[in-house]
Amino acid sequence: MKSGKAVLVDTAECLRMGLKCGELQDRHWLVITEDGHMVTGRQQPRLVLVSLTCENGQLCLSAPEMDELRVPLHQGTNPIFNCRVFSSDIQGRDCGEEVSSWLTRYLAAGVTFRLVHFEPCLKARSSADQDSRFPKDTQVAYPDAAPVMLMSKASVQDLGNRLDCDFSVYQFRPSIVVGDCEPFAEARAYFLSLHDSWDYVQIGQVELQRVMGCGRCVLTTVDPETGIISRKEPLNTLKTYRLIDPAQKTSPIFGQYYALKKTGVLHVGDPVYKINY
């Protein structure tokens, strides 16, 4: 779920529109207001504590101080809502009144919230509409821009060292986390030659093409363990040394957006190879 709690998996399909594990697909569920506008941790920080999973044909929701809710995953007679994700129009199948009531009670913001699910029959958003650097055929459901965002553990550790504290990689919401490399090795395409960059990588069967850096916003200041937003750190510190993309003037780059060149299956522990085309 967009802005929801991270779900860790040992194996996932890496498809054109992102990761998939069983019935669970990365950022294919979206919380909206009744008029269709997206709701994220930027507006409702406690969303990061909501866990959404799929088990035996059921959609399962859990959150602190809430009873677990289970409803049928596929509810084909429910209405389809028109939604807005940033400036893009998209649709989603409503997950029902029980889910709406559960989310509304949990967030307790005085307004009604709904949950929608992106289904294959619906029209996806074009990543190129978000930024022209994306291949024209790259599509997403509810992610900000890309089907895959990759980040290294070392980059997060480097940030933590600068602030003398530990940050969880979950605070930055990557879909793929890489270990055993130097800080920002994944980002060196900005100032090294193609031969030395991670512009193209292979992980198992999967081939990925780096498109651009992920410009970070106030969502990075939401603690994934407490759901509390500071609106200051670590964003302020990132701005002191990661304003490296002229096209994203005020957004520090932390993590890299990738498009799919070849789909396949990923396993935790797979080596990551730089490849040249």
N, C-alpha and C positions, 0 to 999 in steps of 0.2 A: 504494500500500500504506500502511495506517495506520502512521505513524511512519517510513515509508521516505523515501528521497531524493526531493526535488522533481523533477517532470518538467515541463519548460517546453514549451509548445505555442503556435503562432501563432494557431490557430483551435480552438474547442471548441464543442460543443453544450452549452447550459445547460439541463438537464432538471430535472424535479421532484426528483430525488434527487442533483443535483449535476452537475459537469462530466463530459463524455464526449468523447474524441477517438479515433476508430476503435474498437478493442476495449478501449481503456484507459478505465476509469471511476474517478473520484476516490474513494479510500478504499473500494474494493470488495474489497480483499484484506486479510486480517487474520492476524497471527501469533498462535498460541494454544499453550497447554500441552496435554498429552494429555487433561487433564480439562476442556478447553474454555474456560479462563480466558484473556482477552486478554493479550497481551504488547505493550508499547509502549516507546518510548524512555525512559519514566520508570523502568522496571525494567532495560532493556537498551539503554543509550544508543547502542551501535554499530549499532543498527537504522537510524539516520538515514543511514548510509553505504550501505545496501542499495538498489540501483536495480532497480525492477521495470518492465519495458516489455512491450509486445505487438507481435510482428512476424510477419506471414504465418502466422497461426494458431498461433503459438508464444508461450509465456510465457518471458520472458528475465529471469534474475536475475544481477546482478553485484555484487561488493563487493571491497574491498581484500584482496589476497593470496588471492583465491579464483578458481578457474576459472569462466568464465561457464557458467551452466546454462541449457539450453533444453529445455523439455518441451511437449507438446501443451497448448494453452490450454483446450480443452474435453475433459474426461475424465468423461463422463456416468455411467460405471459406478463411479466412486469413491464412497466413503461420504459421507454428510452428517453433519456434526458439530453437536451442540448447543453453543452458545457463550454467554459472558457478556460484554457490553460495559457496564462499570460495573454498574448494577443491572438491566439489561435483558437478556432472553433473545433470542437470534437464532441463526440457523443459517448454515452455510457448507459448500460442497462442498470436500472435501479435495483438495489439489493433488498428492498422491501421495508415495510413499516417497522418490523421488530428491530432491524439494524438501525434505522433512523432514530427510533426512540432511545436505543442503547447509546448511540453516539451523542445525542442531544443531552441525555442525562449526564454522561461522563464529562463532556466539555463544559456544560453548565454556563453557557455564554448568553442565555436569554434569547437565542434564535434556534431555529430548527436546522439540523444538518442531515444530509443523506450520503449514502455511499453508492457509487456507481462502479460497474465493472466493464472494462473494454472487452468486447467480443470480436472474433474474427470477421463477422459479417459487417462490422462498422468500419467507417473510413478513418484511417490513421492520420496523424499529423506528419507533415514533411519537415525533416530536420533542416533542410535547405531554406525553409521559410523563416527559421530562427536565425540562421547564419549561412551565408552563401558559400562558405568553405566546405560545407557538407556535400557529399555526393548526392546527386538529384534523386537517387532511388532509396536513400536512407529514410526510414520512417520510424516513428515512435508512437506509443500510446500516451502515457501521462508523465514520462520523464521531462525534465526541463528542456533538453535538446537532443541527447544522444542515446543510442541503445546501450552503450557500455561506457562506464567511467572507471578508469584504472588509476590506482594510487599505490605508492610503495610505503611499507611500514617505516622505512628509514626517514622518509620525508616527515611523517608524523612525529617520530622521535626527535628529529632535528627541531621542529617547532616547540615541542615540549621542553627541550633543553634551553631554548631561548627564553622561555617563561618560567623555567624552574618548576615545572609540574608535568604530570603525565596526562596525555590526551588519548582517548580511545579512538581508533580508526573509524569506529561507528559514528563519531561526531561529524564525519565528512562524507558519509553515505556513498562510498564507492561500491561498484558491483564486483570488481576484481581487485584483490589485494596481493601485492608482490613483495616477497621477502628477499633477503640476501643480496641487496644492491646498495649503492651509495644513495644518500639523500638527493632527491630530484633527478636521479638518473633517467626517470621516465619523461622528464621535461626538457632534456637537453637539446631537443630539436630546435629550440629557439636560438641557440647560439653555437651549435656544432654543425658539421657537415652531415649530409644524409647518411654517409657510411657509419657515423658514430652515433646516430640518433635512434630513438625507438619509434620512428615513423611507421614502420611495419614490424609487427611481432607475430610469432606463432606460439601457441600454447596448445599442446596436444594436436588435435586435428584442426584447431581453430586458427584462422588468420585474421588479424585486425589491422586496420589502417588508422593511424592517429590523424585527427582532424584539427583539433585546437585544444588549448588549455581550458580547464573549468574555472570560470570566474566566480569567486565566492561572495556570498552575501551574509546577511544577519543570521541565517539559519545555522551557520557554523558556531554561533554563540549560544545555542541551545544544548544544555547538558543532556546526553542521551540516557543518563541514569536517573535524573531527577525531573526532567521536563521543564527546568527553569531556564529562562533566557536572560543573558546579561546585557546583550546588545553592544558589548565592548570586545572582550577577548574570546577567542584568539584572533578575531578579525582585525583589530587595530594593529597587532604585531605583524600579521601577514602583509598588511599594507606597507610596512616599512621595508620589505625586501622581496615581495612577490608581485609588484606591479610591473610586469614584464611584457604584457601584450598591449601594444598601442591601440588595438581595436576594442579593448576592454579597459578603458582608462582608469576607472576608479575601482575595478574589481581585481583583487589579487588572485593569481593563478595558483591553484592547489589541486592537483589531479589532472588527468588528461582524458578528453573525450575521444572515443574510437568508434569507427564504423566497421561493419563486418565485410570482409572479403571472402571468407569461407566459413561456413557454419560447422558445428561439430559439438563434441562433448568435452567438458572441462572437469578435471579432478583436482582436489586439493593436493598440493605437492607436485603438480606438473611443472617441468622446467619451462622457462620463458626464453624464447630465442629471438634475437634481432634478425630480420631477414631483409634482403635487398631485392628490389624489382628492377 
